[in-house]
Amino acid sequence: MNGSQEHIWPDDYKFALGLSHDVDETKKTYQYLTHFLKTLRPYHILSFFSKKEPYWNFENIMDLEEKYKVRSTFFFLNEKKRLDLKRPSEIFSTIGRANFLEEKIIEVINLLHNNNWEIGLHGSYDSYKDKELMKKEKKLLEEIIGNPVIGVRQHYLNLKIPKTWMIQKELGFHYDASYGSNNDIGFPDNKYFPVRPFNDDFVVVPLTLMDYVLFSKIKTFDDQLNECRKLIECIREKGGVMVILWHLRVFNEDEFPKAMRVYEEIIKIALDQGGWVTSLDKIVEFYTMNSTI
């Protein structure tokens, strides 16, 4: 559906804003050096000696979202891809990646799950084309929380259409959240609502805005907020869904001083504009039950 449609959201909400986080790094590794060389900020070297892990920011997110009584989706990664020097473009997909079987991560997954945040799978780099690999990852994550995992976003937004969606559907996922861009801001292919690629209850929820893309394209805080307001105004007019992706690591204000502020302002603007700000599972569940499009 490309245009607007009749009101479908609960409680007279005008549109839906889906909050999501990709947990692909919980430990800062090569970034101590690369970020220092890029910015020349001594912080990056000094943070190496800190007892606080710069990328472990779950409490920051939970506290912020609890402040506004909203919830989000956390997509957890279990990356087992090995370093292949013959494929240099994929090196950074293997270094420092999260393993959701670590005891500390299992604990935080259960903490989030028990407090009504959604736990989704961040499918590993090659899983978009490997059914058995994705099946294994899904099963491992479900064993941790003791419930079905219904949502998935592929690492690096890797997709082979329609093969990836067919794999996801066959494995029992209700939705995919990988349909978007690593380079552009906005509604992919002018999709303002979830898409039903197989004309059934499996839906694709388009990704509208990613933190790094926003910050790379637009440099000042005020201009970033103006861009976010335009996106929210657009989706309010359409009455559809806007999904944002803020990575776990950017909630460290010492390293990413604007990222959490922008995220909070997006929530505030959406709430002020009559938006339903929630996790992706809630949006998908309501949409599939109340819309035939």
Stockholm file with secondary structure:
# STOCKHOLM 1.0

chainA/1-293         MNGSQEHIWPDDYKFALGLSHDVDETKKTYQYLTHFLKTLRPYHILSFFSKKEPYWNFENIMDLEEKYKVRSTFFFLNEKKRLDLKRPSEIFSTIGRANFLEEKIIEVINLLHNNNWEIGLHGSYDSYKDKELMKKEKKLLEEIIGNPVIGVRQHYLNLKIPKTWMIQKELGFHYDASYGSNNDIGFPDNKYFPVRPFNDDFVVVPLTLMDYVLFSKIKTFDDQLNECRKLIECIREKGGVMVILWHLRVFNEDEFPKAMRVYEEIIKIALDQGGWVTSLDKIVEFYTMNSTI
#=GR chainA/1-293 SS CCSCCSCCSGGGCSEEEEEEEEECCSSCCTHHHHHHHHHCCTHHHHGGGCSSCTTCCHHHHHHHHHHTTCCCEEEEEBCCCCCCTTCGGGGGGTTTCCBTTSHHHHHHHHHHHHTTCEEEEEECTTGGGCHHHHHHHHHHHHHHHTSCCCEEEEGGGCCCTTHHHHHHHHTTCSEECCCSCSSCCSCGGGCCSCBCTTSSSCEECCCCEEHHHHHHHCCSHHHHHHHHHHHHHHHHHHTCEEEEECCGGGGCTTTSTTHHHHHHHHHHHHHHTTEEEECHHHHHHHHHHHCCC
#=GC SS_cons         CCSCCSCCSGGGCSEEEEEEEEECCSSCCTHHHHHHHHHCCTHHHHGGGCSSCTTCCHHHHHHHHHHTTCCCEEEEEBCCCCCCTTCGGGGGGTTTCCBTTSHHHHHHHHHHHHTTCEEEEEECTTGGGCHHHHHHHHHHHHHHHTSCCCEEEEGGGCCCTTHHHHHHHHTTCSEECCCSCSSCCSCGGGCCSCBCTTSSSCEECCCCEEHHHHHHHCCSHHHHHHHHHHHHHHHHHHTCEEEEECCGGGGCTTTSTTHHHHHHHHHHHHHHTTEEEECHHHHHHHHHHHCCC
//
